Amino acid sequence: MRIKLRKKEFVCKNCNIIFSTYLNGRTTVKYCSPSCSAMAHRGKNNNRYNEKLHSNEQISCECGCGALIYKYSPGKINRFEHGHNSKIRGQTKETKKKLSKMRTGKGNQMYNIRKYGKDAPNYSNGNTPLYKLIRHLKNNIEWRKSVFKRDNYLCQKCYKKGKYLNVHHIKNFAMIIIDNNIKTIEEAVKCDELWDLNNGITLCEECHNKTKGGENDHYKPK
């Protein structure tokens, strides 16, 4: 036989209204609604209430702008209006210009400072592969530009415009390094075969991908 549950009457501790509801396993019900429960736990009635953090005490911004700010906010004590600071706010226009000149261009302490070798942030104790060092040489950049210019910035296989272009080594780049026994950057710079324009050809990315891992005779210039 199914037992019918009956509602019980209670008095709301917030609004003192008599209401009826099911217990649903509870022994008592204190509030008639969630809004009454929220109202009853606001301010000093909340067990997390902190007199300092929840006070409305206001102070003047320390930069001298005259703005009023709340002294306390969660986790910190405020001293300045948002975005204000003691160094810039309250200064005259002439002082602001002087500070600006000191921090820009040649007045900046980091102006024209470049870090090389062991001072570079990405320095890897001299373990950078040789082929990467060669590809970043000025000689290699100039060689690529010269090949592009000679081929009129066109893929020499499909002759289509508007594509991303690469310079392809007709004789494999790695083979040149092995055949010439290149061990250092200085040896790479002196190697004439590495910078031979006739060993380069302009290809689009799609055509260049077809040269990888196979015979490349059909990509040789006519």
Secondary structure, 3 states (H helix, E strand, C coil): CCCCCCCEEEECCCCCCEEEECCCCCCCCCCCCHHHHHHHCCHHHCCCCCCCCCCCCEEECCCCCCCEEECEECCEECCCCCCCCCCCCCCCHHHHHHHHHHHCHHHCCCCCCCCCHHHCCCCCCCCCCHHHHHHCCHHHHHHHHHHHHHCCCCCCCCCCCCCCEEEEECCCHHHHHHHCCCCCHHHHHHCCHHHCHHHEEEEEHHHHHCCCCCCCHHHCCC
